[in-house]
Amino acid sequence: TVDIGIVTWNRKALTERCIESVLRTAGHPLRLFVADNGSTDGTREYLHGLYEQGEIHRLLLLDRNYGVAPASNSLWELSDAKFFLKLDNDVEALRHGWLAEMVRVCVRNPEVGLLAFSFQKQLYGKEYPRIRLSAGDVVQDPDETLNGACIMVPRATWHRLGFWCEDYAPYGEEDADYCQRAYLLGMKLYYLAETDWMAHRTHDFAAGKEEAHRYWQWKQQRRAKHTGRTGLATINVLMYNLSLRAVYMRRKFKTVILEDGITARLELCRNYVTQEGKTLSKMHRLIKHTGGQVP
């Protein structure tokens, strides 16, 4: 069984399209883990209905928007499967058997540290060189990072890397950050060879193109903030490379689940603030003082 974690925040039409397509086309045993970040458009009611029907295995209805990584980590903590798949709620599965293919590639080829589905051809017209793995399966061999919209993490990888970094909430570079840490440990990162088994629906069909454009602009602003010369992503990667921060990532938040088993909130971990937070703040000040140069 593969545990699939989906984080939602409004965009109900996309979430419905995503979940329906996953259940219809996966072709492999799975359990759905869903966390909602305080939606106000009927998404929570829709998810609760699926939970009562048994379609969703674990559901967390968070009290507000904590961001993609913290909510996804809260689901990850509940999983005990050999594989955890992080799936964005604006992805639609188009062809049957995509999950079975991902599992097959990972199981047959132990060198695979992370495996993702590439949307680069659809969105940017970009493909990567194809190589043959130890068991003969063909995959795409990308640069150092993978897109995190549909990415599978074997439990063996999680034991070495831990969770998604929660510094970038509500939206940021958690997928690139995870891949950078994997790269530093010499792990192999691949895309499936197929590029047409899924579609990345970048706009909400119910909200329309104007709302979709605003959402895209917001994401780009967040990314620019984190990847600038003094941004959090830049500093974190520098710290990983200089061994000033461990590549195994602990959680910044802890999940508090109420008595009903689905209502939840996140609380800041004091140990994280005391250790990781102070180191990060010190490095941030140093980088700014030196104008973005490595000290």
C-alpha positions in Angstrom: 0.0 0.0 0.0 1.1 3.5 -0.8 0.0 6.4 1.4 -0.9 9.5 -0.7 -0.8 12.8 1.1 -2.9 15.7 -0.4 -3.0 19.2 1.1 -6.0 21.4 0.2 -6.7 25.1 0.6 -9.9 26.2 -1.2 -9.9 25.4 -5.0 -12.6 22.8 -4.4 -13.2 22.0 -8.1 -9.5 21.1 -8.5 -9.5 18.9 -5.4 -12.6 17.0 -6.5 -11.0 16.5 -9.9 -7.7 15.3 -8.3 -9.2 12.9 -5.8 -11.6 11.3 -8.3 -8.9 10.7 -10.8 -6.6 9.2 -8.3 -9.1 6.7 -7.0 -10.1 5.8 -10.6 -6.7 5.4 -12.2 -4.0 4.5 -9.6 -4.0 0.8 -10.3 -2.3 0.0 -7.0 -3.5 -0.3 -3.4 -3.5 3.1 -1.7 -4.7 5.1 1.3 -5.6 8.7 1.0 -4.4 11.1 3.7 -5.8 14.6 3.3 -5.1 17.8 5.3 -7.2 21.0 4.8 -5.6 24.3 5.6 -8.8 26.2 6.6 -10.7 26.2 3.4 -13.9 28.4 3.2 -15.3 27.3 -0.1 -17.0 24.0 0.7 -13.8 21.9 0.4 -14.0 20.9 4.1 -17.5 19.6 3.8 -16.6 17.7 0.6 -13.6 16.1 2.3 -15.6 15.2 5.4 -18.2 13.4 3.2 -15.5 11.3 1.5 -14.0 10.5 5.0 -17.4 9.3 6.2 -17.7 7.2 3.1 -14.3 5.6 3.7 -12.6 7.0 0.6 -10.2 9.1 2.8 -8.3 7.0 5.3 -7.1 10.0 7.5 -8.4 13.5 7.4 -7.1 16.5 9.3 -9.2 19.7 9.3 -6.7 22.4 10.4 -7.9 25.6 12.0 -6.0 27.8 9.6 -3.6 27.9 6.7 -0.2 26.6 7.9 1.2 26.1 4.5 2.0 23.1 2.2 4.9 21.6 4.0 3.6 21.7 7.6 0.2 20.2 6.6 1.9 17.6 4.5 4.3 16.6 7.3 1.3 16.2 9.7 0.0 13.6 7.2 3.4 12.0 6.8 3.6 11.5 10.6 0.4 9.4 10.4 1.8 7.1 7.7 3.5 3.8 8.2 3.6 2.7 4.6 6.7 1.8 2.7 6.1 4.7 0.3 4.6 8.1 0.9 3.5 10.1 -2.2 3.1 13.9 -1.9 0.5 14.9 -4.5 -0.7 18.5 -5.2 -4.4 19.0 -5.4 -4.2 20.6 -8.8 -2.9 17.4 -10.5 -5.2 15.2 -12.5 -4.3 11.6 -13.3 -5.2 10.7 -16.9 -4.1 7.1 -17.5 -4.6 4.0 -15.5 -1.7 2.4 -13.7 0.5 5.4 -12.9 0.9 4.6 -9.2 1.6 0.9 -10.0 4.3 2.1 -12.4 6.0 4.3 -9.7 6.0 1.5 -7.2 7.3 -1.0 -9.7 10.3 1.3 -10.6 11.1 1.9 -6.9 10.9 -1.7 -5.9 12.9 -3.1 -8.8 15.6 -0.5 -8.6 16.9 0.0 -5.1 19.2 2.9 -6.2 16.1 5.2 -6.6 16.0 7.7 -3.7 13.2 9.8 -5.0 10.9 9.3 -8.0 8.5 12.0 -9.4 6.3 12.6 -12.3 7.6 15.3 -14.6 5.3 18.2 -15.7 8.3 20.0 -17.3 7.3 19.0 -20.9 3.7 20.0 -20.4 4.4 23.3 -18.8 7.8 24.3 -20.3 8.4 22.0 -23.2 11.4 20.5 -21.4 12.5 16.8 -21.3 15.6 15.2 -19.7 18.0 12.5 -20.9 16.7 9.0 -20.5 18.8 6.3 -18.8 18.3 2.6 -17.9 18.3 1.6 -14.3 19.8 -1.5 -12.7 16.6 -3.6 -13.4 16.3 -2.3 -16.9 13.6 0.3 -16.3 13.9 3.6 -18.3 13.6 6.9 -16.5 14.5 10.6 -17.0 17.7 11.8 -15.4 17.1 15.4 -14.4 19.2 18.2 -12.7 19.6 18.3 -9.0 15.9 18.8 -8.1 12.5 17.3 -8.9 9.2 18.9 -9.1 7.2 18.2 -6.0 3.7 18.1 -7.5 3.7 14.3 -7.6 6.8 12.8 -5.8 7.3 9.5 -4.1 9.5 9.0 -1.1 10.5 5.5 0.0 10.6 5.0 3.7 14.3 4.3 3.5 14.9 7.8 2.1 12.7 9.3 4.8 14.9 7.6 7.5 17.9 9.6 6.1 16.2 12.9 5.3 13.3 13.3 7.6 10.5 15.7 6.8 9.9 18.6 4.3 11.5 21.8 5.6 8.7 23.9 7.2 10.6 27.2 7.0 9.0 28.3 3.8 5.3 28.2 4.8 2.7 29.0 3.5 4.3 28.3 0.1 7.9 27.9 -1.0 10.8 25.6 -1.9 10.2 22.6 0.3 10.5 20.2 -2.7 13.7 21.8 -4.0 15.1 21.8 -0.4 14.3 18.1 0.0 16.1 17.3 -3.2 19.1 19.4 -2.3 19.5 17.4 0.9 19.1 14.1 -1.0 21.7 15.2 -3.5 24.2 16.0 -0.7 23.8 12.4 0.5 24.4 11.0 -2.9 20.9 9.8 -3.5 19.6 9.2 -7.0 16.6 11.4 -8.1 14.6 10.4 -11.2 11.5 11.3 -13.2 9.3 8.6 -14.8 9.9 8.3 -18.5 6.3 9.0 -19.2 5.1 12.6 -19.5 1.4 12.3 -20.5 0.0 10.2 -17.7 -0.9 13.2 -15.6 -1.9 16.9 -16.1 -1.0 19.8 -13.9 -4.2 21.9 -13.8 -2.8 25.3 -13.0 -6.1 27.1 -12.8 -9.3 26.5 -11.0 -12.1 25.9 -13.5 -14.7 27.3 -11.1 -12.8 30.4 -10.2 -11.7 31.3 -13.8 -8.5 32.6 -15.3 -8.4 35.8 -13.4 -8.3 34.1 -10.0 -5.8 31.6 -11.4 -3.5 34.4 -12.5 -3.6 36.0 -9.1 -2.7 32.6 -7.5 0.2 32.2 -9.9 1.5 35.7 -9.1 1.3 35.0 -5.4 3.3 31.8 -5.8 6.0 33.5 -7.9 6.3 36.2 -5.3 6.8 33.7 -2.6 9.4 31.8 -4.7 11.3 35.0 -5.5 11.5 35.9 -1.8 12.9 32.5 -0.8 15.4 32.1 -3.7 16.9 35.6 -3.6 20.5 36.1 -2.5 19.4 36.5 1.1 16.3 34.3 0.9 15.6 31.3 3.2 16.1 28.7 0.5 19.5 30.2 -0.4 20.6 30.3 3.2 19.4 26.8 4.0 21.2 25.3 1.0 24.4 27.1 2.1 24.1 25.8 5.6 23.6 22.2 4.4 26.7 22.5 2.2 28.8 23.9 5.0 27.5 21.3 7.5 26.0 24.0 9.6 22.6 22.4 9.5 21.7 18.7 9.4 20.2 17.3 6.3 17.9 15.2 8.4 15.0 17.6 9.0 13.0 17.6 12.2 9.6 19.2 12.4 9.2 22.9 13.3 5.6 22.2 14.3 3.8 19.5 16.3 0.3 18.3 15.4 -2.4 18.5 18.0 -5.4 16.4 17.0 -8.6 16.9 19.0 -10.9 14.3 20.4 -13.0 13.9 17.2 -9.9 12.6 15.4 -10.0 15.0 12.5 -10.0 18.6 13.9 -6.4 19.7 14.4 -4.0 22.6 14.9 -0.3 23.0 14.8 1.9 24.3 17.6 5.5 25.6 17.3 8.1 23.2 18.7 10.2 25.0 21.3 13.3 22.7 20.7 13.2 23.7 17.0 13.1 27.4 17.8 15.9 27.0 20.4 18.3 25.1 18.1 17.4 25.4 14.4 15.8 28.8 14.6 18.6 30.5 16.3 21.2 29.1 13.9 19.1 30.1 10.9 18.5 33.6 12.2 22.3 34.1 12.9 23.2 32.9 9.4 20.5 35.1 7.9 21.9 38.2 9.6 25.4 37.3 8.5 24.5 36.8 4.9 22.6 40.1 4.8 25.6 41.9 6.4 28.0 40.5 3.8 25.6 41.4 0.9 24.8 37.8 0.0 28.4 36.6 0.0 29.5 33.4 1.6 31.5 34.3 4.8 
